[in-house]
Amino acid sequence: MTELIEWLADGTPYSPRFGDRYRSELGGLAQSREVFLHGCGLPAAWAGQPQWCILETGFGLGLNFLVTWQAWKADPARPRRLHFVATEAHPASAADILRAAEAHPELMPLAEQLRAQCWGLLPGTHRLVFEGGHVLLTLCIGDTKTVLREQALTADAVYLDGFSPAKNPGIWDLHTLKAVARCCRRGTRIASWTVARSVLDGLAQCGFVVQKTPGLPPKRDNLQGEFAPRWVPRKVAGSAPLAPVLPSSCVVIGAGLAGAATAASLARRGWQVLVLDTHETPAGGASGLPAGVLVPHVSPDDSLLSRLSRCGVRATLQQTRALLQEGSDWQASGVLERRLEGSGGLPADWPDAGRDWSEAASATQLEQAGLDMASAATWHHRAGWIKPARLVQALLAQPGITWRGGVKAARLIRDAAGAWQVVDTQAQLIARADLVVLAAAHGSGPLVDGGLPLQAIRGQVSWGLRRPGDDKVFPAFPVNGHGSLLPAVPVDDGVAWMAGAGFQRDRNDSRPDPADQQANLERLQTLLPQTAQQLAADFQDGTPRAWAGVRCASPDRLPLVGPLHPVRLPGLWVNTAMGSRGLTFAVLGGELLAARLHGEPLPVDKRMLQALAPQRASLFKQRVAPVDPVI
């Protein structure tokens, strides 16, 4: 639930929940700079570092983040990547975040960018992206000690913040401080405005060495220190990120959405990436779909798939807004989802933040789709259509990426130096790199000894050009639920409608099939009867065109993202099995893979990470073995 904030006569934000101010009497800017930024030795401490991670307990109105971001922008010796991970049990509204920054005009350009991304902050993990992916804000919504258990991160600095220990003791208790300590390395700096005895004692018990420093008036003292336990900290399994690697050379096999997203995420971190594909052009497989629907999954219990899909939709929207032309390459139109045959809808206790994402369809929206007012349907605000091939092309155009098509990778060999050799069907060396990422959909399986549990899933889309009379029976927005309809997608020779797509398991041909055209009409008759009636004659005389492609899915319909086997197959990773949700999961998968390689905070929580792990026992059944002996 969005936090209710009152504004005092002097413009200070005040929390009725905790009976406390959000900032000191002298204003928040000085507190942010002197207590937290300088209290952690910044910006000097991050000079020359490849990346830096700050953990904050209590995001509040985001002032500490804005001040840190401003300092990063102004510092010529700044790290390549700044991670700011913040917890918040009661997030403020985007409007209040912007209003709080108005007292500091120099921060307003940054605050406007923050406001634009502070929507839909349901409990869980939210990755917000700034500065072309070089400043990453991870908001963990929920109780601090609870959400930190779901994170695998190592902080370089900690802003210990929140309302007064007397007003909000939970965020300062020993269990919370232990959760913070588990996210620290030896030498992590910590700073706070409070010197309450209970906090000092708790920090000492958790391995921090702290001292009082002169405070900002009217406070006498502040707190500074570092994590320096007298013991060797014991890391709980899965609580720490993988040991980071340095950027070097990488081969990505597959130039669809997953491969392009992986290449872009690695290139942003300094890798030199070679992308290989059997097709002569990028997006030659399923990612060549003329246009697809980007929409979050919903369920009455807000399942893991639903939460994971929101992370993915947010990640994809960030990239499309940055790289594509709205109106021609994509459109944030919103999507109407029909709930046919008793399919699940939104949770009964769906909070206000959830309505930023999805809510029950209105009577006006149902009418615009030509549906009965009793129709069960959900309206998705953060949804629309995208041309996948345009996104692939834009991702591959990022600096540091080389594309090579018409190449068939047949075998992987790990040589004596620990690098991977990619060879073709004639046993000729194609490329050699320290890291190989398999992102070739169903084609990824043959490159792994014993294969991967991947299933081919064929789909066909029917499409045609809009005519003037179609406006009366076409909705103004995409509709899905039993197949889908995109009513107006710009194409070279006009504006097109697109309907489909099928879901044929274990069929891997991409030749258009007349039977699938008829199947698409039948689905459309269920989904949108009035529109289907308008198009029926066209389908009967064969006017609609067809596009078919083969998708790839795992047995549990979740992607495979991560290292195949860190010990047996070091340097061999996968980002594949997107199923019919490539637009939802590919960009998220690329960021997750790159973040794990670099030991960064992750864009998902631990449970989601485990659900995507290639090693999950239900899929691999202990069958992973070395690809080839070392030669």
GUDRENNU-971307 format. One line per field, with one value per residue (C-alpha): x, y, z; residue in three letters. Coordinates in steps of 0.2 Angstrom, whole numbers. Example, Ala and Ser with C-alpha at 12.3 -4.5 7.8 and 13.67 -1.06 7.14 Angstrom:
<zatis>
east <- [62 / 68]
north <- [-22 / -5]
up <- [39 / 36]
code <- [Ala / Ser]
</zatis>
This chain:
<zatis>
east <- [0 / 7 / 12 / 2 / 13 / 8 / 17 / 21 / 19 / 38 / 37 / 44 / 37 / 30 / 24 / 8 / 11 / 28 / 25 / 41 / 49 / 57 / 72 / 81 / 76 / 90 / 84 / 88 / 101 / 114 / 110 / 111 / 128 / 137 / 129 / 128 / 138 / 153 / 150 / 154 / 170 / 161 / 165 / 183 / 181 / 173 / 186 / 193 / 182 / 173 / 157 / 151 / 136 / 127 / 114 / 101 / 88 / 73 / 72 / 59 / 58 / 73 / 84 / 99 / 98 / 97 / 111 / 122 / 117 / 121 / 139 / 142 / 137 / 149 / 164 / 176 / 183 / 166 / 164 / 157 / 142 / 133 / 121 / 110 / 99 / 86 / 73 / 56 / 41 / 30 / 34 / 29 / 20 / 29 / 21 / 27 / 45 / 45 / 37 / 51 / 64 / 57 / 66 / 82 / 81 / 98 / 91 / 75 / 81 / 86 / 70 / 59 / 67 / 65 / 47 / 44 / 49 / 41 / 25 / 18 / 29 / 21 / 30 / 46 / 60 / 60 / 74 / 75 / 87 / 96 / 110 / 109 / 110 / 125 / 115 / 104 / 92 / 85 / 70 / 66 / 48 / 44 / 51 / 70 / 76 / 63 / 68 / 87 / 85 / 79 / 94 / 112 / 122 / 139 / 138 / 153 / 144 / 128 / 117 / 108 / 93 / 75 / 63 / 69 / 73 / 60 / 47 / 51 / 61 / 59 / 71 / 85 / 83 / 96 / 88 / 88 / 106 / 111 / 103 / 113 / 129 / 126 / 126 / 143 / 161 / 176 / 179 / 161 / 158 / 143 / 135 / 120 / 112 / 107 / 119 / 106 / 114 / 104 / 110 / 128 / 127 / 118 / 131 / 145 / 137 / 135 / 154 / 154 / 167 / 159 / 162 / 153 / 157 / 152 / 134 / 124 / 116 / 105 / 111 / 128 / 134 / 133 / 138 / 152 / 161 / 165 / 162 / 177 / 171 / 184 / 178 / 177 / 159 / 149 / 139 / 123 / 122 / 115 / 116 / 132 / 134 / 145 / 163 / 164 / 173 / 182 / 175 / 184 / 178 / 161 / 152 / 133 / 126 / 109 / 103 / 85 / 78 / 88 / 104 / 103 / 98 / 112 / 125 / 119 / 119 / 137 / 143 / 137 / 149 / 164 / 163 / 168 / 154 / 153 / 135 / 133 / 118 / 113 / 102 / 108 / 100 / 96 / 79 / 78 / 69 / 54 / 60 / 55 / 37 / 30 / 23 / 20 / 10 / 20 / 8 / 11 / 4 / -10 / -16 / -28 / -13 / -1 / 10 / 29 / 26 / 15 / 28 / 42 / 32 / 31 / 50 / 52 / 39 / 47 / 64 / 58 / 49 / 65 / 74 / 60 / 58 / 77 / 80 / 64 / 53 / 36 / 21 / 31 / 42 / 31 / 16 / 12 / -7 / -12 / -20 / -37 / -36 / -52 / -53 / -61 / -66 / -64 / -46 / -39 / -40 / -32 / -30 / -45 / -34 / -25 / -17 / -17 / 1 / -5 / -18 / -3 / -1 / -18 / -36 / -53 / -58 / -70 / -87 / -80 / -66 / -77 / -88 / -74 / -69 / -87 / -89 / -104 / -104 / -104 / -87 / -74 / -58 / -43 / -35 / -16 / -10 / 9 / 7 / 6 / 14 / 32 / 40 / 53 / 65 / 67 / 71 / 84 / 92 / 93 / 101 / 114 / 119 / 126 / 145 / 155 / 145 / 149 / 136 / 140 / 126 / 126 / 136 / 132 / 140 / 140 / 152 / 160 / 177 / 185 / 204 / 219 / 219 / 201 / 194 / 179 / 181 / 166 / 168 / 156 / 150 / 167 / 176 / 183 / 186 / 173 / 178 / 186 / 181 / 182 / 163 / 150 / 131 / 119 / 103 / 99 / 81 / 79 / 96 / 104 / 101 / 113 / 127 / 127 / 132 / 116 / 105 / 94 / 76 / 69 / 53 / 49 / 33 / 27 / 16 / 8 / 1 / -12 / -12 / -19 / -20 / -34 / -48 / -58 / -74 / -64 / -64 / -81 / -78 / -59 / -54 / -43 / -30 / -23 / -34 / -28 / -34 / -37 / -25 / -23 / -27 / -16 / -28 / -16 / 2 / 11 / 19 / 28 / 12 / -1 / -8 / -10 / -20 / -12 / -21 / -14 / -4 / -5 / 4 / 9 / 21 / 35 / 33 / 48 / 44 / 41 / 31 / 14 / 0 / -18 / -25 / -17 / -25 / -42 / -37 / -33 / -50 / -58 / -48 / -53 / -71 / -70 / -60 / -68 / -84 / -88 / -70 / -70 / -86 / -79 / -63 / -72 / -74 / -56 / -50 / -62 / -54 / -36 / -33 / -24 / -5 / 4 / 20 / 26 / 40 / 46 / 48 / 56 / 50 / 56 / 46 / 40 / 38 / 50 / 66 / 84 / 95 / 112 / 128 / 125 / 137 / 149 / 162 / 161 / 157 / 165 / 161 / 146 / 130 / 112 / 98 / 85 / 68 / 58 / 42 / 29 / 35 / 51 / 46 / 43 / 58 / 73 / 79 / 77 / 87 / 101 / 102 / 101 / 115 / 126 / 123 / 127 / 143 / 149 / 143 / 131 / 114 / 101 / 85 / 75 / 74 / 82 / 66 / 65 / 83 / 81 / 66 / 76 / 92 / 97 / 102 / 85 / 83 / 66 / 74 / 91 / 90 / 109 / 112 / 124 / 142 / 157 / 154 / 171 / 187 / 201 / 213]
north <- [0 / 17 / 27 / 42 / 57 / 73 / 90 / 101 / 120 / 122 / 109 / 95 / 78 / 69 / 51 / 49 / 30 / 33 / 50 / 56 / 67 / 61 / 72 / 83 / 100 / 108 / 99 / 82 / 87 / 91 / 75 / 65 / 72 / 73 / 59 / 45 / 49 / 57 / 46 / 31 / 39 / 43 / 48 / 45 / 26 / 21 / 30 / 18 / 4 / -6 / -6 / -1 / -7 / 3 / -4 / 7 / 2 / 13 / 21 / 34 / 48 / 43 / 58 / 48 / 39 / 55 / 63 / 48 / 47 / 66 / 63 / 48 / 59 / 73 / 62 / 58 / 44 / 36 / 17 / 10 / 4 / 10 / -2 / 6 / -7 / 0 / -8 / 0 / -7 / 7 / 15 / 33 / 38 / 44 / 61 / 63 / 58 / 72 / 84 / 80 / 84 / 101 / 110 / 105 / 112 / 104 / 87 / 89 / 82 / 66 / 66 / 67 / 52 / 43 / 48 / 41 / 23 / 23 / 14 / -4 / -6 / -22 / -32 / -40 / -34 / -20 / -15 / 3 / 8 / 25 / 32 / 19 / 4 / 11 / 17 / 3 / 5 / -11 / -7 / -22 / -18 / -27 / -29 / -26 / -42 / -52 / -45 / -45 / -64 / -65 / -55 / -62 / -46 / -39 / -21 / -9 / 4 / 4 / 19 / 13 / 24 / 24 / 33 / 35 / 18 / 25 / 27 / 12 / -1 / -15 / -8 / -6 / -23 / -36 / -47 / -33 / -28 / -47 / -47 / -31 / -39 / -54 / -42 / -35 / -39 / -36 / -17 / -12 / 6 / 10 / 27 / 33 / 48 / 38 / 34 / 25 / 13 / -2 / 1 / 3 / -13 / -22 / -17 / -22 / -39 / -41 / -38 / -19 / -8 / 9 / 26 / 42 / 57 / 75 / 77 / 90 / 102 / 100 / 82 / 81 / 64 / 53 / 36 / 29 / 12 / -3 / -22 / -30 / -45 / -54 / -70 / -77 / -74 / -89 / -87 / -96 / -106 / -96 / -79 / -73 / -70 / -80 / -74 / -60 / -62 / -48 / -44 / -52 / -62 / -70 / -80 / -80 / -93 / -87 / -70 / -70 / -60 / -70 / -69 / -51 / -46 / -57 / -49 / -31 / -34 / -41 / -27 / -14 / -22 / -21 / -38 / -40 / -51 / -61 / -67 / -82 / -88 / -100 / -88 / -75 / -61 / -58 / -63 / -77 / -89 / -86 / -69 / -64 / -64 / -48 / -42 / -49 / -45 / -39 / -42 / -48 / -64 / -63 / -76 / -76 / -81 / -70 / -85 / -85 / -84 / -69 / -60 / -65 / -59 / -42 / -41 / -46 / -34 / -20 / -24 / -26 / -9 / 0 / -7 / -3 / 15 / 18 / 9 / 9 / 21 / 21 / 20 / 11 / -2 / -4 / 4 / 5 / 3 / -7 / -24 / -32 / -50 / -60 / -73 / -88 / -105 / -100 / -94 / -85 / -66 / -54 / -58 / -53 / -42 / -34 / -18 / 0 / -3 / -18 / -7 / 2 / -15 / -22 / -21 / -27 / -21 / -6 / -6 / 6 / -6 / -20 / -10 / -5 / -23 / -27 / -38 / -41 / -31 / -48 / -53 / -57 / -48 / -39 / -23 / -22 / -4 / -9 / -19 / -17 / -24 / -24 / -30 / -42 / -41 / -22 / -25 / -38 / -26 / -12 / -23 / -30 / -12 / -8 / -5 / -20 / -33 / -41 / -51 / -65 / -75 / -90 / -100 / -117 / -121 / -140 / -143 / -135 / -140 / -133 / -132 / -134 / -115 / -115 / -106 / -113 / -117 / -116 / -128 / -130 / -146 / -148 / -147 / -130 / -117 / -103 / -94 / -95 / -86 / -87 / -87 / -96 / -92 / -104 / -94 / -103 / -109 / -127 / -127 / -125 / -143 / -152 / -142 / -150 / -168 / -177 / -163 / -151 / -154 / -143 / -144 / -137 / -127 / -121 / -106 / -97 / -80 / -74 / -56 / -44 / -26 / -15 / -8 / 7 / -3 / -13 / 2 / -2 / -20 / -19 / -14 / 0 / -10 / -28 / -42 / -59 / -74 / -87 / -83 / -64 / -50 / -35 / -23 / -10 / -13 / -2 / -12 / -7 / -7 / 0 / -5 / -23 / -34 / -49 / -64 / -80 / -89 / -108 / -119 / -135 / -146 / -156 / -148 / -139 / -133 / -115 / -118 / -109 / -122 / -118 / -128 / -116 / -102 / -109 / -113 / -95 / -89 / -101 / -94 / -77 / -82 / -86 / -71 / -57 / -63 / -47 / -45 / -63 / -61 / -46 / -56 / -73 / -70 / -66 / -82 / -92 / -85 / -86 / -67 / -67 / -69 / -81 / -82 / -97 / -100 / -112 / -107 / -117 / -122 / -131 / -145 / -132 / -118 / -107 / -101 / -108 / -94 / -96 / -107 / -125 / -132 / -120 / -134 / -146 / -133 / -117 / -103 / -111 / -102 / -103 / -90 / -100 / -109 / -93 / -102 / -91 / -77 / -71 / -53 / -55 / -65 / -62 / -45 / -50 / -66 / -56 / -45 / -59 / -68 / -53 / -48 / -66 / -66 / -50 / -53 / -39 / -37 / -47 / -40 / -55 / -63 / -80 / -90 / -83 / -86 / -104 / -107 / -102 / -111 / -124 / -136 / -137 / -156 / -158 / -154 / -160 / -176 / -175 / -178 / -163 / -169 / -161 / -156 / -162 / -168 / -155 / -155]
up <- [0 / -5 / 11 / 16 / 18 / 26 / 22 / 37 / 35 / 32 / 18 / 28 / 24 / 39 / 41 / 52 / 52 / 62 / 69 / 62 / 49 / 34 / 35 / 48 / 53 / 43 / 27 / 19 / 7 / 20 / 29 / 14 / 9 / 25 / 35 / 22 / 6 / 15 / 30 / 19 / 12 / -5 / -18 / -15 / -10 / -27 / -38 / -51 / -46 / -60 / -50 / -33 / -23 / -9 / 2 / 10 / 24 / 21 / 4 / 10 / -3 / -12 / -7 / -3 / -19 / -29 / -20 / -23 / -41 / -43 / -35 / -47 / -62 / -57 / -53 / -67 / -58 / -55 / -56 / -73 / -64 / -48 / -39 / -26 / -17 / -5 / 6 / 9 / 18 / 14 / -2 / -6 / -21 / -36 / -34 / -16 / -22 / -34 / -22 / -9 / -22 / -26 / -12 / -21 / -39 / -44 / -41 / -51 / -67 / -58 / -48 / -64 / -70 / -54 / -53 / -70 / -65 / -48 / -52 / -48 / -33 / -26 / -13 / -20 / -31 / -44 / -55 / -61 / -74 / -77 / -87 / -100 / -88 / -78 / -63 / -57 / -42 / -35 / -24 / -12 / -6 / 11 / 29 / 28 / 36 / 26 / 9 / 12 / 15 / -3 / -10 / -15 / -14 / -7 / -2 / -3 / 8 / 19 / 22 / 39 / 38 / 43 / 56 / 73 / 83 / 96 / 82 / 71 / 81 / 69 / 56 / 69 / 79 / 80 / 67 / 54 / 58 / 56 / 39 / 34 / 40 / 29 / 14 / 19 / 15 / 26 / 25 / 20 / 26 / 36 / 41 / 50 / 59 / 74 / 89 / 99 / 112 / 106 / 88 / 93 / 103 / 89 / 76 / 87 / 90 / 71 / 68 / 64 / 72 / 74 / 81 / 85 / 73 / 75 / 69 / 59 / 71 / 81 / 82 / 92 / 84 / 69 / 67 / 55 / 55 / 45 / 44 / 53 / 63 / 74 / 66 / 49 / 43 / 38 / 22 / 21 / 5 / -9 / 1 / -8 / -27 / -38 / -38 / -51 / -67 / -77 / -94 / -108 / -124 / -126 / -139 / -139 / -150 / -156 / -163 / -157 / -142 / -129 / -138 / -142 / -125 / -117 / -129 / -125 / -106 / -107 / -119 / -107 / -94 / -105 / -114 / -132 / -139 / -155 / -159 / -170 / -179 / -193 / -201 / -213 / -203 / -185 / -178 / -191 / -180 / -168 / -164 / -182 / -177 / -186 / -169 / -152 / -136 / -121 / -106 / -88 / -82 / -68 / -56 / -41 / -29 / -38 / -42 / -45 / -64 / -61 / -51 / -63 / -78 / -70 / -68 / -86 / -93 / -83 / -90 / -108 / -107 / -101 / -116 / -129 / -122 / -124 / -141 / -151 / -160 / -152 / -164 / -178 / -168 / -153 / -144 / -125 / -130 / -115 / -117 / -114 / -108 / -108 / -95 / -104 / -98 / -80 / -81 / -66 / -63 / -51 / -32 / -22 / -11 / -26 / -18 / -26 / -32 / -42 / -51 / -59 / -68 / -70 / -65 / -70 / -87 / -88 / -96 / -109 / -113 / -115 / -127 / -137 / -140 / -145 / -129 / -118 / -102 / -92 / -100 / -88 / -93 / -86 / -92 / -92 / -91 / -93 / -109 / -128 / -144 / -150 / -166 / -159 / -174 / -172 / -154 / -158 / -171 / -159 / -145 / -157 / -163 / -145 / -145 / -141 / -151 / -167 / -177 / -189 / -198 / -209 / -196 / -189 / -172 / -171 / -156 / -141 / -135 / -119 / -122 / -111 / -107 / -101 / -116 / -126 / -145 / -156 / -171 / -186 / -194 / -204 / -187 / -192 / -178 / -179 / -163 / -147 / -131 / -112 / -111 / -121 / -119 / -127 / -133 / -149 / -143 / -148 / -156 / -139 / -134 / -146 / -140 / -123 / -120 / -116 / -123 / -114 / -109 / -123 / -132 / -149 / -150 / -167 / -169 / -184 / -186 / -198 / -204 / -217 / -221 / -212 / -223 / -219 / -214 / -201 / -189 / -183 / -177 / -172 / -155 / -152 / -142 / -142 / -135 / -129 / -119 / -132 / -145 / -148 / -160 / -163 / -172 / -179 / -183 / -195 / -209 / -226 / -236 / -223 / -206 / -202 / -190 / -184 / -176 / -168 / -163 / -162 / -149 / -157 / -147 / -154 / -172 / -178 / -196 / -200 / -217 / -217 / -215 / -221 / -207 / -195 / -204 / -200 / -182 / -180 / -186 / -174 / -160 / -165 / -166 / -147 / -142 / -153 / -162 / -170 / -177 / -183 / -192 / -202 / -207 / -210 / -229 / -230 / -222 / -233 / -249 / -242 / -242 / -225 / -225 / -214 / -203 / -194 / -181 / -169 / -151 / -137 / -119 / -104 / -96 / -82 / -95 / -87 / -95 / -92 / -86 / -78 / -78 / -85 / -71 / -63 / -59 / -73 / -87 / -81 / -93 / -102 / -98 / -105 / -108 / -117 / -117 / -117 / -123 / -129 / -118 / -126 / -126 / -107 / -102 / -114 / -108 / -90 / -93 / -101 / -86 / -74 / -82 / -84 / -66 / -59 / -69 / -61 / -43 / -44 / -35 / -45 / -53 / -46 / -29 / -23 / -26 / -44 / -47 / -41 / -52 / -68 / -63 / -77 / -63 / -56 / -53 / -61 / -78 / -78 / -67 / -64 / -82 / -85 / -90 / -98 / -116 / -122 / -113 / -111 / -126]
code <- [Met / Thr / Glu / Leu / Ile / Glu / Trp / Leu / Ala / Asp / Gly / Thr / Pro / Tyr / Ser / Pro / Arg / Phe / Gly / Asp / Arg / Tyr / Arg / Ser / Glu / Leu / Gly / Gly / Leu / Ala / Gln / Ser / Arg / Glu / Val / Phe / Leu / His / Gly / Cys / Gly / Leu / Pro / Ala / Ala / Trp / Ala / Gly / Gln / Pro / Gln / Trp / Cys / Ile / Leu / Glu / Thr / Gly / Phe / Gly / Leu / Gly / Leu / Asn / Phe / Leu / Val / Thr / Trp / Gln / Ala / Trp / Lys / Ala / Asp / Pro / Ala / Arg / Pro / Arg / Arg / Leu / His / Phe / Val / Ala / Thr / Glu / Ala / His / Pro / Ala / Ser / Ala / Ala / Asp / Ile / Leu / Arg / Ala / Ala / Glu / Ala / His / Pro / Glu / Leu / Met / Pro / Leu / Ala / Glu / Gln / Leu / Arg / Ala / Gln / Cys / Trp / Gly / Leu / Leu / Pro / Gly / Thr / His / Arg / Leu / Val / Phe / Glu / Gly / Gly / His / Val / Leu / Leu / Thr / Leu / Cys / Ile / Gly / Asp / Thr / Lys / Thr / Val / Leu / Arg / Glu / Gln / Ala / Leu / Thr / Ala / Asp / Ala / Val / Tyr / Leu / Asp / Gly / Phe / Ser / Pro / Ala / Lys / Asn / Pro / Gly / Ile / Trp / Asp / Leu / His / Thr / Leu / Lys / Ala / Val / Ala / Arg / Cys / Cys / Arg / Arg / Gly / Thr / Arg / Ile / Ala / Ser / Trp / Thr / Val / Ala / Arg / Ser / Val / Leu / Asp / Gly / Leu / Ala / Gln / Cys / Gly / Phe / Val / Val / Gln / Lys / Thr / Pro / Gly / Leu / Pro / Pro / Lys / Arg / Asp / Asn / Leu / Gln / Gly / Glu / Phe / Ala / Pro / Arg / Trp / Val / Pro / Arg / Lys / Val / Ala / Gly / Ser / Ala / Pro / Leu / Ala / Pro / Val / Leu / Pro / Ser / Ser / Cys / Val / Val / Ile / Gly / Ala / Gly / Leu / Ala / Gly / Ala / Ala / Thr / Ala / Ala / Ser / Leu / Ala / Arg / Arg / Gly / Trp / Gln / Val / Leu / Val / Leu / Asp / Thr / His / Glu / Thr / Pro / Ala / Gly / Gly / Ala / Ser / Gly / Leu / Pro / Ala / Gly / Val / Leu / Val / Pro / His / Val / Ser / Pro / Asp / Asp / Ser / Leu / Leu / Ser / Arg / Leu / Ser / Arg / Cys / Gly / Val / Arg / Ala / Thr / Leu / Gln / Gln / Thr / Arg / Ala / Leu / Leu / Gln / Glu / Gly / Ser / Asp / Trp / Gln / Ala / Ser / Gly / Val / Leu / Glu / Arg / Arg / Leu / Glu / Gly / Ser / Gly / Gly / Leu / Pro / Ala / Asp / Trp / Pro / Asp / Ala / Gly / Arg / Asp / Trp / Ser / Glu / Ala / Ala / Ser / Ala / Thr / Gln / Leu / Glu / Gln / Ala / Gly / Leu / Asp / Met / Ala / Ser / Ala / Ala / Thr / Trp / His / His / Arg / Ala / Gly / Trp / Ile / Lys / Pro / Ala / Arg / Leu / Val / Gln / Ala / Leu / Leu / Ala / Gln / Pro / Gly / Ile / Thr / Trp / Arg / Gly / Gly / Val / Lys / Ala / Ala / Arg / Leu / Ile / Arg / Asp / Ala / Ala / Gly / Ala / Trp / Gln / Val / Val / Asp / Thr / Gln / Ala / Gln / Leu / Ile / Ala / Arg / Ala / Asp / Leu / Val / Val / Leu / Ala / Ala / Ala / His / Gly / Ser / Gly / Pro / Leu / Val / Asp / Gly / Gly / Leu / Pro / Leu / Gln / Ala / Ile / Arg / Gly / Gln / Val / Ser / Trp / Gly / Leu / Arg / Arg / Pro / Gly / Asp / Asp / Lys / Val / Phe / Pro / Ala / Phe / Pro / Val / Asn / Gly / His / Gly / Ser / Leu / Leu / Pro / Ala / Val / Pro / Val / Asp / Asp / Gly / Val / Ala / Trp / Met / Ala / Gly / Ala / Gly / Phe / Gln / Arg / Asp / Arg / Asn / Asp / Ser / Arg / Pro / Asp / Pro / Ala / Asp / Gln / Gln / Ala / Asn / Leu / Glu / Arg / Leu / Gln / Thr / Leu / Leu / Pro / Gln / Thr / Ala / Gln / Gln / Leu / Ala / Ala / Asp / Phe / Gln / Asp / Gly / Thr / Pro / Arg / Ala / Trp / Ala / Gly / Val / Arg / Cys / Ala / Ser / Pro / Asp / Arg / Leu / Pro / Leu / Val / Gly / Pro / Leu / His / Pro / Val / Arg / Leu / Pro / Gly / Leu / Trp / Val / Asn / Thr / Ala / Met / Gly / Ser / Arg / Gly / Leu / Thr / Phe / Ala / Val / Leu / Gly / Gly / Glu / Leu / Leu / Ala / Ala / Arg / Leu / His / Gly / Glu / Pro / Leu / Pro / Val / Asp / Lys / Arg / Met / Leu / Gln / Ala / Leu / Ala / Pro / Gln / Arg / Ala / Ser / Leu / Phe / Lys / Gln / Arg / Val / Ala / Pro / Val / Asp / Pro / Val / Ile]
</zatis>
